[in-house]
Amino acid sequence: MSLLFRKTWKLGPLRWNFTQGGLSSWSLKIGRWSWNSRTRAHRVDLPGPWSWKQDKGGKH
């Protein structure tokens, strides 16, 4: 078992996610909608413990 470094910086709707190797991804969150640069997926927070994530499609 090993320890992992992870840090998030927030500035308004922007969030930068860092790991030991440096910047791992950035995301944009406006209200209940968000987008992540690494996964390139849209997500919408729904009421309760639910959320909806866009299927990326691509290879079949």
DRENDOPA-342911 format. One record per residue (C-alpha): residue in three letters; x, y, z. Coordinates in pm, 1 decimal. Example, Ala and Ser with C-alpha at 12.3 -4.5 7.8 and 13.67 -1.06 7.14 Angstrom:
residues 2
+------+----------+----------+----------+
: resn :     east :    north :       up :
+------+----------+----------+----------+
:  ALA :   1230.0 :   -450.0 :    780.0 :
:  SER :   1367.0 :   -106.0 :    714.0 :
+------+----------+----------+----------+
This chain:
residues 60
+------+----------+----------+----------+
: resn :     east :    north :       up :
+------+----------+----------+----------+
:  MET :      0.0 :      0.0 :      0.0 :
:  SER :    136.4 :    342.3 :    -90.7 :
:  LEU :     45.3 :    702.4 :    -28.4 :
:  LEU :    -76.5 :    912.6 :   -320.0 :
:  PHE :    -53.6 :   1289.6 :   -350.8 :
:  ARG :   -359.7 :   1471.6 :   -483.6 :
:  LYS :   -443.0 :   1842.2 :   -466.1 :
:  THR :   -725.9 :   2051.4 :   -613.6 :
:  TRP :   -712.8 :   2426.4 :   -661.4 :
:  LYS :  -1042.0 :   2609.0 :   -712.3 :
:  LEU :  -1092.9 :   2951.4 :   -865.7 :
:  GLY :  -1457.3 :   3031.2 :   -932.2 :
:  PRO :  -1597.4 :   2768.1 :  -1170.5 :
:  LEU :  -1249.2 :   2633.6 :  -1264.0 :
:  ARG :  -1076.6 :   2349.2 :  -1081.1 :
:  TRP :   -721.7 :   2224.1 :  -1138.8 :
:  ASN :   -634.4 :   1872.3 :  -1020.7 :
:  PHE :   -270.7 :   1793.4 :   -941.9 :
:  THR :    -90.8 :   1466.1 :   -868.5 :
:  GLN :    276.9 :   1392.2 :   -806.1 :
:  GLY :    343.4 :   1419.2 :  -1179.7 :
:  GLY :    190.4 :   1767.8 :  -1203.4 :
:  LEU :   -138.9 :   1881.8 :  -1355.5 :
:  SER :   -358.7 :   1576.4 :  -1418.5 :
:  SER :   -678.5 :   1750.1 :  -1536.0 :
:  TRP :   -888.0 :   2061.7 :  -1512.1 :
:  SER :  -1262.8 :   2095.3 :  -1493.9 :
:  LEU :  -1535.2 :   2354.4 :  -1528.6 :
:  LYS :  -1837.7 :   2347.0 :  -1298.5 :
:  ILE :  -2135.0 :   2578.2 :  -1347.3 :
:  GLY :  -2433.7 :   2504.5 :  -1125.6 :
:  ARG :  -2519.2 :   2134.8 :  -1155.1 :
:  TRP :  -2327.9 :   2090.2 :  -1484.0 :
:  SER :  -1956.9 :   2006.9 :  -1509.6 :
:  TRP :  -1699.4 :   1907.1 :  -1773.4 :
:  ASN :  -1363.9 :   1734.5 :  -1714.4 :
:  SER :  -1064.3 :   1775.9 :  -1948.6 :
:  ARG :   -921.8 :   1426.6 :  -1888.2 :
:  THR :  -1241.0 :   1227.5 :  -1948.0 :
:  ARG :  -1393.4 :   1488.9 :  -2182.3 :
:  ALA :  -1732.5 :   1397.2 :  -2037.9 :
:  HIS :  -2022.9 :   1612.5 :  -1929.1 :
:  ARG :  -2190.5 :   1542.7 :  -1593.8 :
:  VAL :  -2510.4 :   1679.1 :  -1441.4 :
:  ASP :  -2584.2 :   1648.2 :  -1068.9 :
:  LEU :  -2939.8 :   1525.1 :  -1010.4 :
:  PRO :  -3140.2 :   1542.8 :   -686.1 :
:  GLY :  -3030.1 :   1307.4 :   -409.7 :
:  PRO :  -2729.9 :   1079.6 :   -463.8 :
:  TRP :  -2782.5 :   1063.6 :   -841.5 :
:  SER :  -2589.0 :   1210.5 :  -1133.1 :
:  TRP :  -2597.2 :   1173.1 :  -1510.6 :
:  LYS :  -2282.2 :   1131.5 :  -1718.5 :
:  GLN :  -2269.8 :   1165.5 :  -2095.7 :
:  ASP :  -2167.9 :    849.8 :  -2281.0 :
:  LYS :  -1860.6 :    931.7 :  -2488.2 :
:  GLY :  -1957.5 :    695.7 :  -2770.0 :
:  GLY :  -1667.8 :    631.9 :  -3008.3 :
:  LYS :  -1555.3 :    271.3 :  -3069.6 :
:  HIS :  -1830.6 :      9.3 :  -3103.0 :
+------+----------+----------+----------+
